[in-house]
Amino acid sequence: MTLAAGALFGSVLGVILVSVASTAGAGLCFLISRYAARKSILRWLGKNEKFAKLDAMTEQHGAAIVALTRLVPIFPFNLLNYGFGLTRVRFVTYLFWSWLCMLPGTVLYVVGADALFVGMAGEGIPWPLIGGVAVAAVVLFFLVRYAKGKLQDSESK
């Protein structure tokens, strides 16, 4: 759907639509999990030391943990959406950092699809779009590298 948005709506509108839709979807999954399952999970895992530690970490460092898991694609996004709803991370924190850290990938895919579509339509090489894709790819590369370093630092502590 993200690629289709670039081809159908162009770069700017496509990024806006995909960003709003993906953030809304993540937020809805989070809320479903938070209000439909968190109490049951707490009863089941409340005395589990690892879960308690994870729950406390998400409350204290929610922004960093959400950012790291969004930027380093170890876990499927849908699993993260529901999983974070089971923790104490604040909803607003989850929503903002999910949106921000999904944005570079959204730009990369939507603008890339738009550039490919424009090029295939025979309208010439869309250099500004290709430049936008290149910038998004570089930003995403460095964000992922930074996040992986932070994740490794936190694992070694």
Backbone as a printed PyTorch tensor [residue, N CA C, xyz], in Angstrom:
tensor([[[  0.8240,  -1.1920,   0.0000],
         [  0.0000,   0.0000,   0.0000],
         [  0.8700,   1.2580,   0.0000]],

        [[  2.0140,   1.1820,   0.6870],
         [  2.9070,   2.3360,   0.7480],
         [  3.4390,   2.6650,  -0.6370]],

        [[  3.8490,   1.6320,  -1.3800],
         [  4.3440,   1.8520,  -2.7340],
         [  3.2460,   2.3810,  -3.6440]],

        [[  2.0420,   1.8450,  -3.4840],
         [  0.9170,   2.3010,  -4.3010],
         [  0.6120,   3.7730,  -4.0390]],

        [[  0.7750,   4.2100,  -2.8020],
         [  0.5080,   5.6120,  -2.4630],
         [  1.4310,   6.5450,  -3.2440]],

        [[  2.7010,   6.1490,  -3.3930],
         [  3.6310,   6.9700,  -4.1560],
         [  3.2280,   7.0710,  -5.6130]],

        [[  2.8120,   5.9540,  -6.1890],
         [  2.4210,   5.9410,  -7.5950],
         [  1.0900,   6.6520,  -7.8170]],

        [[  0.1710,   6.5020,  -6.8870],
         [ -1.1680,   7.0730,  -7.0730],
         [ -1.2810,   8.5430,  -6.6920]],

        [[ -0.6190,   8.9270,  -5.6070],
         [ -0.8290,  10.2650,  -5.0630],
         [  0.3810,  11.1800,  -5.1650]],

        [[  1.5190,  10.6540,  -5.5960],
         [  2.7320,  11.4610,  -5.6500],
         [  3.4230,  11.4770,  -4.3030]],

        [[  4.5500,  12.1330,  -4.2590],
         [  5.3960,  12.0960,  -3.0700],
         [  4.7850,  12.7710,  -1.8490]],

        [[  4.3840,  13.9960,  -1.9680],
         [  3.9510,  14.7620,  -0.7960],
         [  2.6570,  14.2030,  -0.2120]],

        [[  1.6180,  14.1080,  -1.0310],
         [  0.3430,  13.5950,  -0.5330],
         [  0.4760,  12.1300,  -0.1240]],

        [[  1.2590,  11.3550,  -0.8620],
         [  1.4700,   9.9480,  -0.5230],
         [  2.1230,   9.7830,   0.8380]],

        [[  3.1610,  10.5740,   1.1290],
         [  3.8250,  10.5000,   2.4370],
         [  2.8540,  10.8960,   3.5440]],

        [[  2.0770,  11.9430,   3.3190],
         [  1.1180,  12.3890,   4.3390],
         [  0.0880,  11.2920,   4.6130]],

        [[ -0.4900,  10.7340,   3.5560],
         [ -1.5270,   9.7100,   3.7350],
         [ -0.9830,   8.4560,   4.4100]],

        [[  0.1700,   7.9780,   3.9500],
         [  0.7490,   6.7690,   4.5410],
         [  1.1610,   7.0300,   5.9890]],

        [[  1.7340,   8.1890,   6.2480],
         [  2.1690,   8.5100,   7.6060],
         [  0.9820,   8.5570,   8.5660]],

        [[ -0.0760,   9.2190,   8.1600],
         [ -1.2750,   9.3050,   9.0030],
         [ -1.8810,   7.9100,   9.2000]],

        [[ -2.0080,   7.1540,   8.1200],
         [ -2.6350,   5.8310,   8.2020],
         [ -1.8100,   4.8560,   9.0380]],

        [[ -0.5000,   4.8310,   8.8370],
         [  0.3340,   3.8870,   9.5890],
         [  0.3870,   4.2580,  11.0700]],

        [[  0.4060,   5.5410,  11.3650],
         [  0.4240,   5.9740,  12.7630],
         [ -0.9260,   5.6860,  13.4240]],

        [[ -2.0060,   5.9330,  12.7150],
         [ -3.3330,   5.6290,  13.2600],
         [ -3.4890,   4.1330,  13.4970]],

        [[ -3.0290,   3.3240,  12.5510],
         [ -3.1020,   1.8740,  12.7220],
         [ -2.2860,   1.3970,  13.9110]],

        [[ -1.0860,   1.9390,  14.0560],
         [ -0.2420,   1.5740,  15.2050],
         [ -0.9240,   1.9740,  16.5110]],

        [[ -1.5000,   3.1620,  16.5300],
         [ -2.1810,   3.6360,  17.7350],
         [ -3.3980,   2.7880,  18.0880]],

        [[ -4.1710,   2.3960,  17.0940],
         [ -5.3480,   1.5640,  17.3530],
         [ -4.9480,   0.1940,  17.9060]],

        [[ -3.9280,  -0.4130,  17.3180],
         [ -3.4580,  -1.7080,  17.8240],
         [ -2.9650,  -1.5850,  19.2620]],

        [[ -2.2340,  -0.5210,  19.5340],
         [ -1.7410,  -0.2510,  20.8820],
         [ -2.9160,  -0.1600,  21.8650]],

        [[ -3.9260,   0.6150,  21.5050],
         [ -5.0690,   0.8120,  22.4010],
         [ -5.8700,  -0.4730,  22.5990]],

        [[ -6.0310,  -1.2520,  21.5430],
         [ -6.7200,  -2.5410,  21.6680],
         [ -5.9850,  -3.4100,  22.6730]],

        [[ -4.6840,  -3.4910,  22.5140],
         [ -3.8670,  -4.2990,  23.4160],
         [ -3.9100,  -3.7570,  24.8380]],

        [[ -3.7780,  -2.4610,  24.9710],
         [ -3.7510,  -1.8280,  26.2980],
         [ -5.0490,  -2.0970,  27.0650]],

        [[ -6.1820,  -1.9210,  26.3960],
         [ -7.4520,  -2.0150,  27.1170],
         [ -8.1060,  -3.3930,  27.0540]],

        [[ -7.6760,  -4.2450,  26.1430],
         [ -8.2750,  -5.5790,  26.0530],
         [ -7.4150,  -6.6520,  26.7140]],

        [[ -6.1120,  -6.4150,  26.8410],
         [ -5.2480,  -7.5100,  27.3000],
         [ -4.3030,  -7.1610,  28.4460]],

        [[ -4.0050,  -5.9080,  28.6880],
         [ -2.9840,  -5.5680,  29.6890],
         [ -3.3000,  -6.1210,  31.0740]],

        [[ -4.5090,  -6.0060,  31.5390],
         [ -4.8480,  -6.5030,  32.8720],
         [ -4.6370,  -8.0140,  32.9670]],

        [[ -5.0360,  -8.7400,  31.9410],
         [ -4.8460, -10.1990,  31.9340],
         [ -3.3670, -10.5560,  31.9280]],

        [[ -2.5900,  -9.8400,  31.1330],
         [ -1.1480, -10.0980,  31.0640],
         [ -0.4940,  -9.7890,  32.4150]],

        [[ -0.9220,  -8.7060,  33.0660],
         [ -0.3710,  -8.3810,  34.3890],
         [ -0.6870,  -9.4750,  35.4090]],

        [[ -1.8980, -10.0070,  35.3570],
         [ -2.2360, -11.1010,  36.2770],
         [ -1.3700, -12.3260,  35.9880]],

        [[ -1.1160, -12.5780,  34.7200],
         [ -0.3600, -13.7640,  34.3060],
         [  1.1390, -13.5930,  34.5290]],

        [[  1.6820, -12.4410,  34.1220],
         [  3.1300, -12.2210,  34.1670],
         [  3.5710, -11.1890,  35.2020]],

        [[  2.6640, -10.6960,  36.0000],
         [  2.9730,  -9.6170,  36.9390],
         [  4.1270,  -9.9090,  37.8730]],

        [[  4.3170, -11.1580,  38.2530],
         [  5.4040, -11.5110,  39.1710],
         [  6.6510, -12.0090,  38.4390]],

        [[  6.5820, -12.0570,  37.1240],
         [  7.7350, -12.4630,  36.3270],
         [  8.7530, -11.3280,  36.3360]],

        [[  9.9700, -11.6260,  36.7490],
         [ 11.0050, -10.6030,  36.9110],
         [ 11.3470,  -9.9170,  35.5760]],

        [[ 11.4370, -10.6780,  34.5040],
         [ 11.7900, -10.0980,  33.2000],
         [ 10.6920,  -9.1620,  32.7000]],

        [[  9.4430,  -9.5910,  32.8500],
         [  8.3450,  -8.7260,  32.4160],
         [  8.3030,  -7.4580,  33.2590]],

        [[  8.4870,  -7.5880,  34.5560],
         [  8.4820,  -6.4220,  35.4460],
         [  9.5810,  -5.4340,  35.0560]],

        [[ 10.7500,  -5.9610,  34.7220],
         [ 11.8690,  -5.1030,  34.3130],
         [ 11.5500,  -4.3920,  32.9950]],

        [[ 11.0100,  -5.1400,  32.0280],
         [ 10.6300,  -4.5500,  30.7400],
         [  9.5480,  -3.4910,  30.9320]],

        [[  8.5860,  -3.7860,  31.7660],
         [  7.4920,  -2.8470,  32.0350],
         [  8.0330,  -1.5500,  32.6420]],

        [[  8.9340,  -1.6760,  33.6100],
         [  9.5290,  -0.4940,  34.2430],
         [ 10.3990,   0.2860,  33.2540]],

        [[ 11.1580,  -0.4280,  32.4230],
         [ 12.0130,   0.2430,  31.4260],
         [ 11.1740,   1.0490,  30.4410]],

        [[ 10.0470,   0.4910,  30.0020],
         [  9.2140,   1.2200,  29.0400],
         [  8.5670,   2.4340,  29.6720]],

        [[  8.3190,   2.3740,  30.9730],
         [  7.7610,   3.5360,  31.6510],
         [  8.8070,   4.6450,  31.7720]],

        [[ 10.0520,   4.2680,  32.1040],
         [ 11.1150,   5.2550,  32.2980],
         [ 11.7440,   5.7360,  31.0040]],

        [[ 11.9410,   4.8270,  30.0570],
         [ 12.6740,   5.1420,  28.8230],
         [ 11.8420,   4.8070,  27.5860]],

        [[ 10.5490,   5.0450,  27.6580],
         [  9.6420,   4.6640,  26.5790],
         [ 10.0300,   5.2180,  25.2270]],

        [[ 10.3820,   6.4870,  25.1730],
         [ 10.7200,   7.1130,  23.8890],
         [ 11.9110,   6.4150,  23.2350]],

        [[ 12.9550,   6.1810,  24.0020],
         [ 14.1600,   5.5450,  23.4420],
         [ 13.8760,   4.1170,  23.0020]],

        [[ 13.1020,   3.3820,  23.7760],
         [ 12.8260,   1.9940,  23.4360],
         [ 11.9400,   1.9060,  22.2010]],

        [[ 10.9290,   2.7610,  22.1250],
         [ 10.0760,   2.7710,  20.9330],
         [ 10.9100,   3.1500,  19.7100]],

        [[ 11.7370,   4.1800,  19.8360],
         [ 12.5780,   4.6060,  18.7060],
         [ 13.5030,   3.4920,  18.2480]],

        [[ 14.1590,   2.8400,  19.1850],
         [ 15.0810,   1.7640,  18.8200],
         [ 14.3680,   0.6200,  18.1090]],

        [[ 13.2270,   0.2180,  18.6340],
         [ 12.5370,  -0.9170,  18.0220],
         [ 11.9130,  -0.5520,  16.6790]],

        [[ 11.5790,   0.6920,  16.4770],
         [ 11.0520,   1.1220,  15.1760],
         [ 12.1630,   1.2470,  14.1360]],

        [[ 13.3290,   1.7210,  14.5690],
         [ 14.4250,   1.9460,  13.6200],
         [ 15.1980,   0.6800,  13.2840]],

        [[ 15.2830,  -0.2380,  14.2210],
         [ 16.0010,  -1.4930,  13.9830],
         [ 14.9310,  -2.5670,  13.7840]],

        [[ 14.7090,  -2.9540,  12.5450],
         [ 13.5770,  -3.8380,  12.2530],
         [ 13.8260,  -5.3010,  12.6540]],

        [[ 13.9530,  -5.5280,  13.9600],
         [ 14.1330,  -6.8930,  14.4640],
         [ 12.7750,  -7.5660,  14.6100]],

        [[ 11.8070,  -6.8100,  15.1230],
         [ 10.4700,  -7.3510,  15.3650],
         [  9.4950,  -6.7870,  14.3370]],

        [[  8.5230,  -7.5900,  13.9090],
         [  7.4900,  -7.0650,  12.9950],
         [  6.7320,  -5.9080,  13.6560]],

        [[  6.4130,  -4.9040,  12.8670],
         [  5.7450,  -3.7210,  13.4060],
         [  4.4220,  -4.0560,  14.0800]],

        [[  3.6390,  -4.9690,  13.5180],
         [  2.3580,  -5.3040,  14.1430],
         [  2.5550,  -5.9110,  15.5220]],

        [[  3.5830,  -6.7200,  15.6760],
         [  3.8900,  -7.2890,  16.9920],
         [  4.2470,  -6.1720,  17.9770]],

        [[  5.0120,  -5.1970,  17.5180],
         [  5.3610,  -4.0630,  18.3730],
         [  4.1220,  -3.2640,  18.7770]],

        [[  3.2240,  -3.0400,  17.8230],
         [  2.0170,  -2.2600,  18.1120],
         [  1.2390,  -2.8670,  19.2750]],

        [[  1.0220,  -4.1660,  19.2180],
         [  0.2880,  -4.8330,  20.2850],
         [  1.1580,  -5.0000,  21.5350]],

        [[  2.4250,  -5.3310,  21.3370],
         [  3.3230,  -5.5650,  22.4700],
         [  3.5090,  -4.3500,  23.3520]],

        [[  3.6910,  -3.1810,  22.7540],
         [  3.8720,  -1.9750,  23.5660],
         [  2.6040,  -1.6150,  24.3310]],

        [[  1.4540,  -2.0120,  23.8210],
         [  0.2170,  -1.7800,  24.5510],
         [  0.1530,  -2.5510,  25.8550]],

        [[  0.9390,  -3.5980,  25.9620],
         [  0.9750,  -4.4070,  27.1730],
         [  1.9130,  -3.8430,  28.2320]],

        [[  2.6670,  -2.8190,  27.8790],
         [  3.6490,  -2.2240,  28.7980],
         [  3.1250,  -0.9040,  29.3410]],

        [[  3.9380,  -0.2620,  30.1710],
         [  3.5440,   1.0220,  30.7730],
         [  3.9640,   2.2370,  29.9530]],

        [[  4.4610,   2.0490,  28.7590],
         [  4.8250,   3.2120,  27.9530],
         [  3.5660,   4.0510,  27.7300]],

        [[  3.7230,   5.3690,  27.8260],
         [  2.5790,   6.2660,  27.6380],
         [  2.1380,   6.2420,  26.1810]],

        [[  0.8420,   6.3220,  25.9540],
         [  0.2870,   6.2750,  24.5990],
         [  0.8290,   7.3960,  23.7220]],

        [[  0.8590,   8.6230,  24.2520],
         [  1.3330,   9.7700,  23.4690],
         [  2.8060,   9.5740,  23.0920]],

        [[  3.6020,   9.0800,  24.0240],
         [  5.0150,   8.8000,  23.7440],
         [  5.1300,   7.7630,  22.6440]],

        [[  4.3690,   6.6780,  22.7700],
         [  4.3930,   5.6120,  21.7640],
         [  3.9950,   6.1440,  20.3950]],

        [[  2.9130,   6.8990,  20.3490],
         [  2.4040,   7.3860,  19.0720],
         [  3.3920,   8.3410,  18.4050]],

        [[  3.9250,   9.2970,  19.1580],
         [  4.8500,  10.2720,  18.5800],
         [  6.1180,   9.6020,  18.0520]],

        [[  6.7510,   8.7630,  18.8720],
         [  8.0110,   8.1570,  18.4560],
         [  7.8060,   7.1110,  17.3730]],

        [[  6.6680,   6.4570,  17.3530],
         [  6.3600,   5.5450,  16.2500],
         [  6.2530,   6.3360,  14.9530]],

        [[  5.4920,   7.4440,  15.0020],
         [  5.3380,   8.2650,  13.8010],
         [  6.6920,   8.7730,  13.3110]],

        [[  7.4730,   9.3500,  14.2120],
         [  8.7470,   9.9420,  13.8370],
         [  9.7100,   8.9020,  13.2570]],

        [[  9.7600,   7.7380,  13.8580],
         [ 10.7330,   6.7320,  13.4230],
         [ 10.2390,   5.8980,  12.2460]],

        [[  8.9490,   5.9420,  11.9420],
         [  8.4460,   5.3010,  10.7170],
         [  8.5580,   6.2510,   9.5270]],

        [[  8.6790,   7.5480,   9.7940],
         [  8.6780,   8.5510,   8.7300],
         [  9.8050,   8.3890,   7.7030]],

        [[ 11.0700,   8.1550,   8.1030],
         [ 12.1100,   8.0060,   7.0750],
         [ 11.8400,   6.8350,   6.1220]],

        [[ 11.3860,   5.7160,   6.6410],
         [ 11.0590,   4.5740,   5.7860],
         [  9.8830,   4.8770,   4.8740]],

        [[  8.8990,   5.5860,   5.4130],
         [  7.7410,   5.9810,   4.6090],
         [  8.1750,   6.8690,   3.4540]],

        [[  9.0040,   7.8620,   3.7510],
         [  9.5060,   8.7550,   2.6960],
         [ 10.2830,   7.9550,   1.6580]],

        [[ 11.1300,   7.0590,   2.1130],
         [ 11.9400,   6.2590,   1.1950],
         [ 11.0570,   5.4600,   0.2400]],

        [[ 10.0820,   4.7620,   0.7530],
         [  9.2250,   3.9290,  -0.0930],
         [  8.2870,   4.7410,  -0.9780]],

        [[  7.6300,   5.7470,  -0.4170],
         [  6.6610,   6.5200,  -1.1920],
         [  7.3520,   7.3240,  -2.2900]],

        [[  8.3960,   8.0450,  -1.9390],
         [  9.1040,   8.8590,  -2.9370],
         [  9.7960,   7.9630,  -3.9650]],

        [[ 10.3260,   6.8420,  -3.5080],
         [ 10.9310,   5.8920,  -4.4430],
         [  9.9240,   5.3600,  -5.4500]],

        [[  8.7350,   5.0140,  -4.9880],
         [  7.6890,   4.5300,  -5.8970],
         [  7.2470,   5.6300,  -6.8520]],

        [[  7.1370,   6.8550,  -6.3340],
         [  6.7690,   7.9840,  -7.1840],
         [  7.8300,   8.1940,  -8.2650]],

        [[  9.1030,   8.1510,  -7.8890],
         [ 10.1890,   8.3290,  -8.8620],
         [ 10.1650,   7.2320,  -9.9090]],

        [[  9.9610,   6.0130,  -9.4900],
         [  9.8950,   4.8840, -10.4240],
         [  8.7100,   5.0380, -11.3720]],

        [[  7.5690,   5.4220, -10.8520],
         [  6.3670,   5.5980, -11.6670],
         [  6.5590,   6.7140, -12.6890]],

        [[  7.1110,   7.8360, -12.2550],
         [  7.3500,   8.9700, -13.1610],
         [  8.3480,   8.5690, -14.2490]],

        [[  9.4090,   7.8620, -13.8440],
         [ 10.4040,   7.4200, -14.8260],
         [  9.8320,   6.4290, -15.8230]],

        [[  9.0110,   5.5100, -15.3630],
         [  8.4120,   4.5080, -16.2540],
         [  7.3610,   5.1190, -17.1640]],

        [[  6.7580,   6.2250, -16.7480],
         [  5.7520,   6.8930, -17.5730],
         [  6.3990,   7.6800, -18.7110]],

        [[  7.7230,   7.6920, -18.7580],
         [  8.4300,   8.3560, -19.8450],
         [  8.5200,   9.8590, -19.6850]],

        [[  8.3790,  10.3440, -18.4670],
         [  8.4430,  11.7840, -18.2310],
         [  9.8620,  12.2450, -17.9270]],

        [[ 10.8420,  11.4200, -18.2170],
         [ 12.2250,  11.7690, -17.9500],
         [ 12.6580,  11.2800, -16.5800]],

        [[ 13.9070,  11.4820, -16.2920],
         [ 14.4470,  11.0550, -15.0020],
         [ 14.0770,  12.1160, -13.9560]],

        [[ 13.3390,  11.7190, -12.9240],
         [ 12.9100,  12.6780, -11.9000],
         [ 14.0090,  12.9170, -10.8610]],

        [[ 14.9990,  13.7190, -11.2420],
         [ 16.1590,  13.9270, -10.3730],
         [ 15.8130,  14.4480,  -8.9780]],

        [[ 14.8890,  15.3780,  -8.8470],
         [ 14.5550,  15.8170,  -7.4740],
         [ 14.0090,  14.6730,  -6.6150]],

        [[ 13.1960,  13.8270,  -7.2190],
         [ 12.6620,  12.6890,  -6.4660],
         [ 13.7650,  11.6920,  -6.1170]],

        [[ 14.6540,  11.4520,  -7.0600],
         [ 15.7700,  10.5400,  -6.7990],
         [ 16.6620,  11.1140,  -5.6920]],

        [[ 16.8620,  12.4170,  -5.7060],
         [ 17.6240,  13.0640,  -4.6320],
         [ 16.9310,  12.8990,  -3.2880]],

        [[ 15.6040,  13.0300,  -3.2820],
         [ 14.8350,  12.8330,  -2.0480],
         [ 14.9560,  11.4160,  -1.5200]],

        [[ 14.9190,  10.4400,  -2.4220],
         [ 15.0820,   9.0350,  -2.0240],
         [ 16.4840,   8.8160,  -1.4480]],

        [[ 17.4780,   9.3880,  -2.1020],
         [ 18.8550,   9.2300,  -1.6300],
         [ 19.0330,   9.8410,  -0.2380]],

        [[ 18.4780,  11.0200,  -0.0280],
         [ 18.5760,  11.6650,   1.2890],
         [ 17.8650,  10.8190,   2.3420]],

        [[ 16.6540,  10.3310,   2.0250],
         [ 15.9070,   9.4970,   2.9740],
         [ 16.6740,   8.2190,   3.2910]],

        [[ 17.3000,   7.6210,   2.2850],
         [ 18.0660,   6.3920,   2.5040],
         [ 19.2670,   6.6530,   3.4140]],

        [[ 19.9610,   7.7540,   3.1980],
         [ 21.1190,   8.0880,   4.0330],
         [ 20.6810,   8.3630,   5.4710]],

        [[ 19.6190,   9.1340,   5.6410],
         [ 19.1110,   9.4260,   6.9950],
         [ 18.7070,   8.1310,   7.6890]],

        [[ 17.9830,   7.2830,   6.9740],
         [ 17.5510,   6.0120,   7.5520],
         [ 18.7440,   5.1340,   7.9180]],

        [[ 19.7530,   5.0910,   7.0570],
         [ 20.9600,   4.3050,   7.3180],
         [ 21.6240,   4.7590,   8.6220]],

        [[ 21.8080,   6.0670,   8.7700],
         [ 22.4790,   6.5740,   9.9710],
         [ 21.6180,   6.4400,  11.2230]],

        [[ 20.3160,   6.6020,  11.0920],
         [ 19.4330,   6.3950,  12.2390],
         [ 19.4720,   4.9480,  12.7210]],

        [[ 19.4470,   4.0150,  11.7800],
         [ 19.5030,   2.5930,  12.1410],
         [ 20.8470,   2.2710,  12.7790]],

        [[ 21.9090,   2.8020,  12.2310],
         [ 23.2410,   2.5650,  12.7880],
         [ 23.3530,   3.1130,  14.2130]],

        [[ 22.8220,   4.3110,  14.4140],
         [ 22.8280,   4.9250,  15.7380],
         [ 22.0010,   4.0880,  16.7090]],

        [[ 20.8250,   3.6770,  16.2720],
         [ 19.9400,   2.8890,  17.1300],
         [ 20.5600,   1.5390,  17.4770]],

        [[ 21.2070,   0.9050,  16.5210],
         [ 21.8670,  -0.3780,  16.8020],
         [ 22.9790,  -0.1900,  17.8310]],

        [[ 23.7230,   0.8940,  17.7210],
         [ 24.7720,   1.1790,  18.6950],
         [ 24.2030,   1.3820,  20.0790]],

        [[ 23.1110,   2.1230,  20.1790],
         [ 22.4680,   2.3340,  21.4810],
         [ 21.9430,   1.0320,  22.0500]],

        [[ 21.3810,   0.2000,  21.2010],
         [ 20.8440,  -1.0920,  21.6340],
         [ 21.9720,  -1.9900,  22.1490]],

        [[ 23.0910,  -2.0000,  21.4430],
         [ 24.2430,  -2.8020,  21.8870],
         [ 24.8090,  -2.2690,  23.1970]],

        [[ 24.8580,  -0.9390,  23.3360],
         [ 25.3320,  -0.3330,  24.5950],
         [ 24.4590,  -0.7370,  25.7680]],

        [[ 23.1450,  -0.7220,  25.5590],
         [ 22.2310,  -1.0560,  26.6450],
         [ 22.2820,  -2.5460,  26.9700]],

        [[ 22.5840,  -3.3990,  25.9870],
         [ 22.7060,  -4.8360,  26.2410],
         [ 23.9690,  -5.1590,  27.0280]],

        [[ 25.0180,  -4.3720,  26.8240],
         [ 26.2840,  -4.6520,  27.5010],
         [ 26.2840,  -4.1790,  28.9640]],

        [[ 25.2950,  -3.3740,  29.3360],
         [ 25.2250,  -2.8530,  30.7130],
         [ 24.5380,  -3.8170,  31.6320]]])
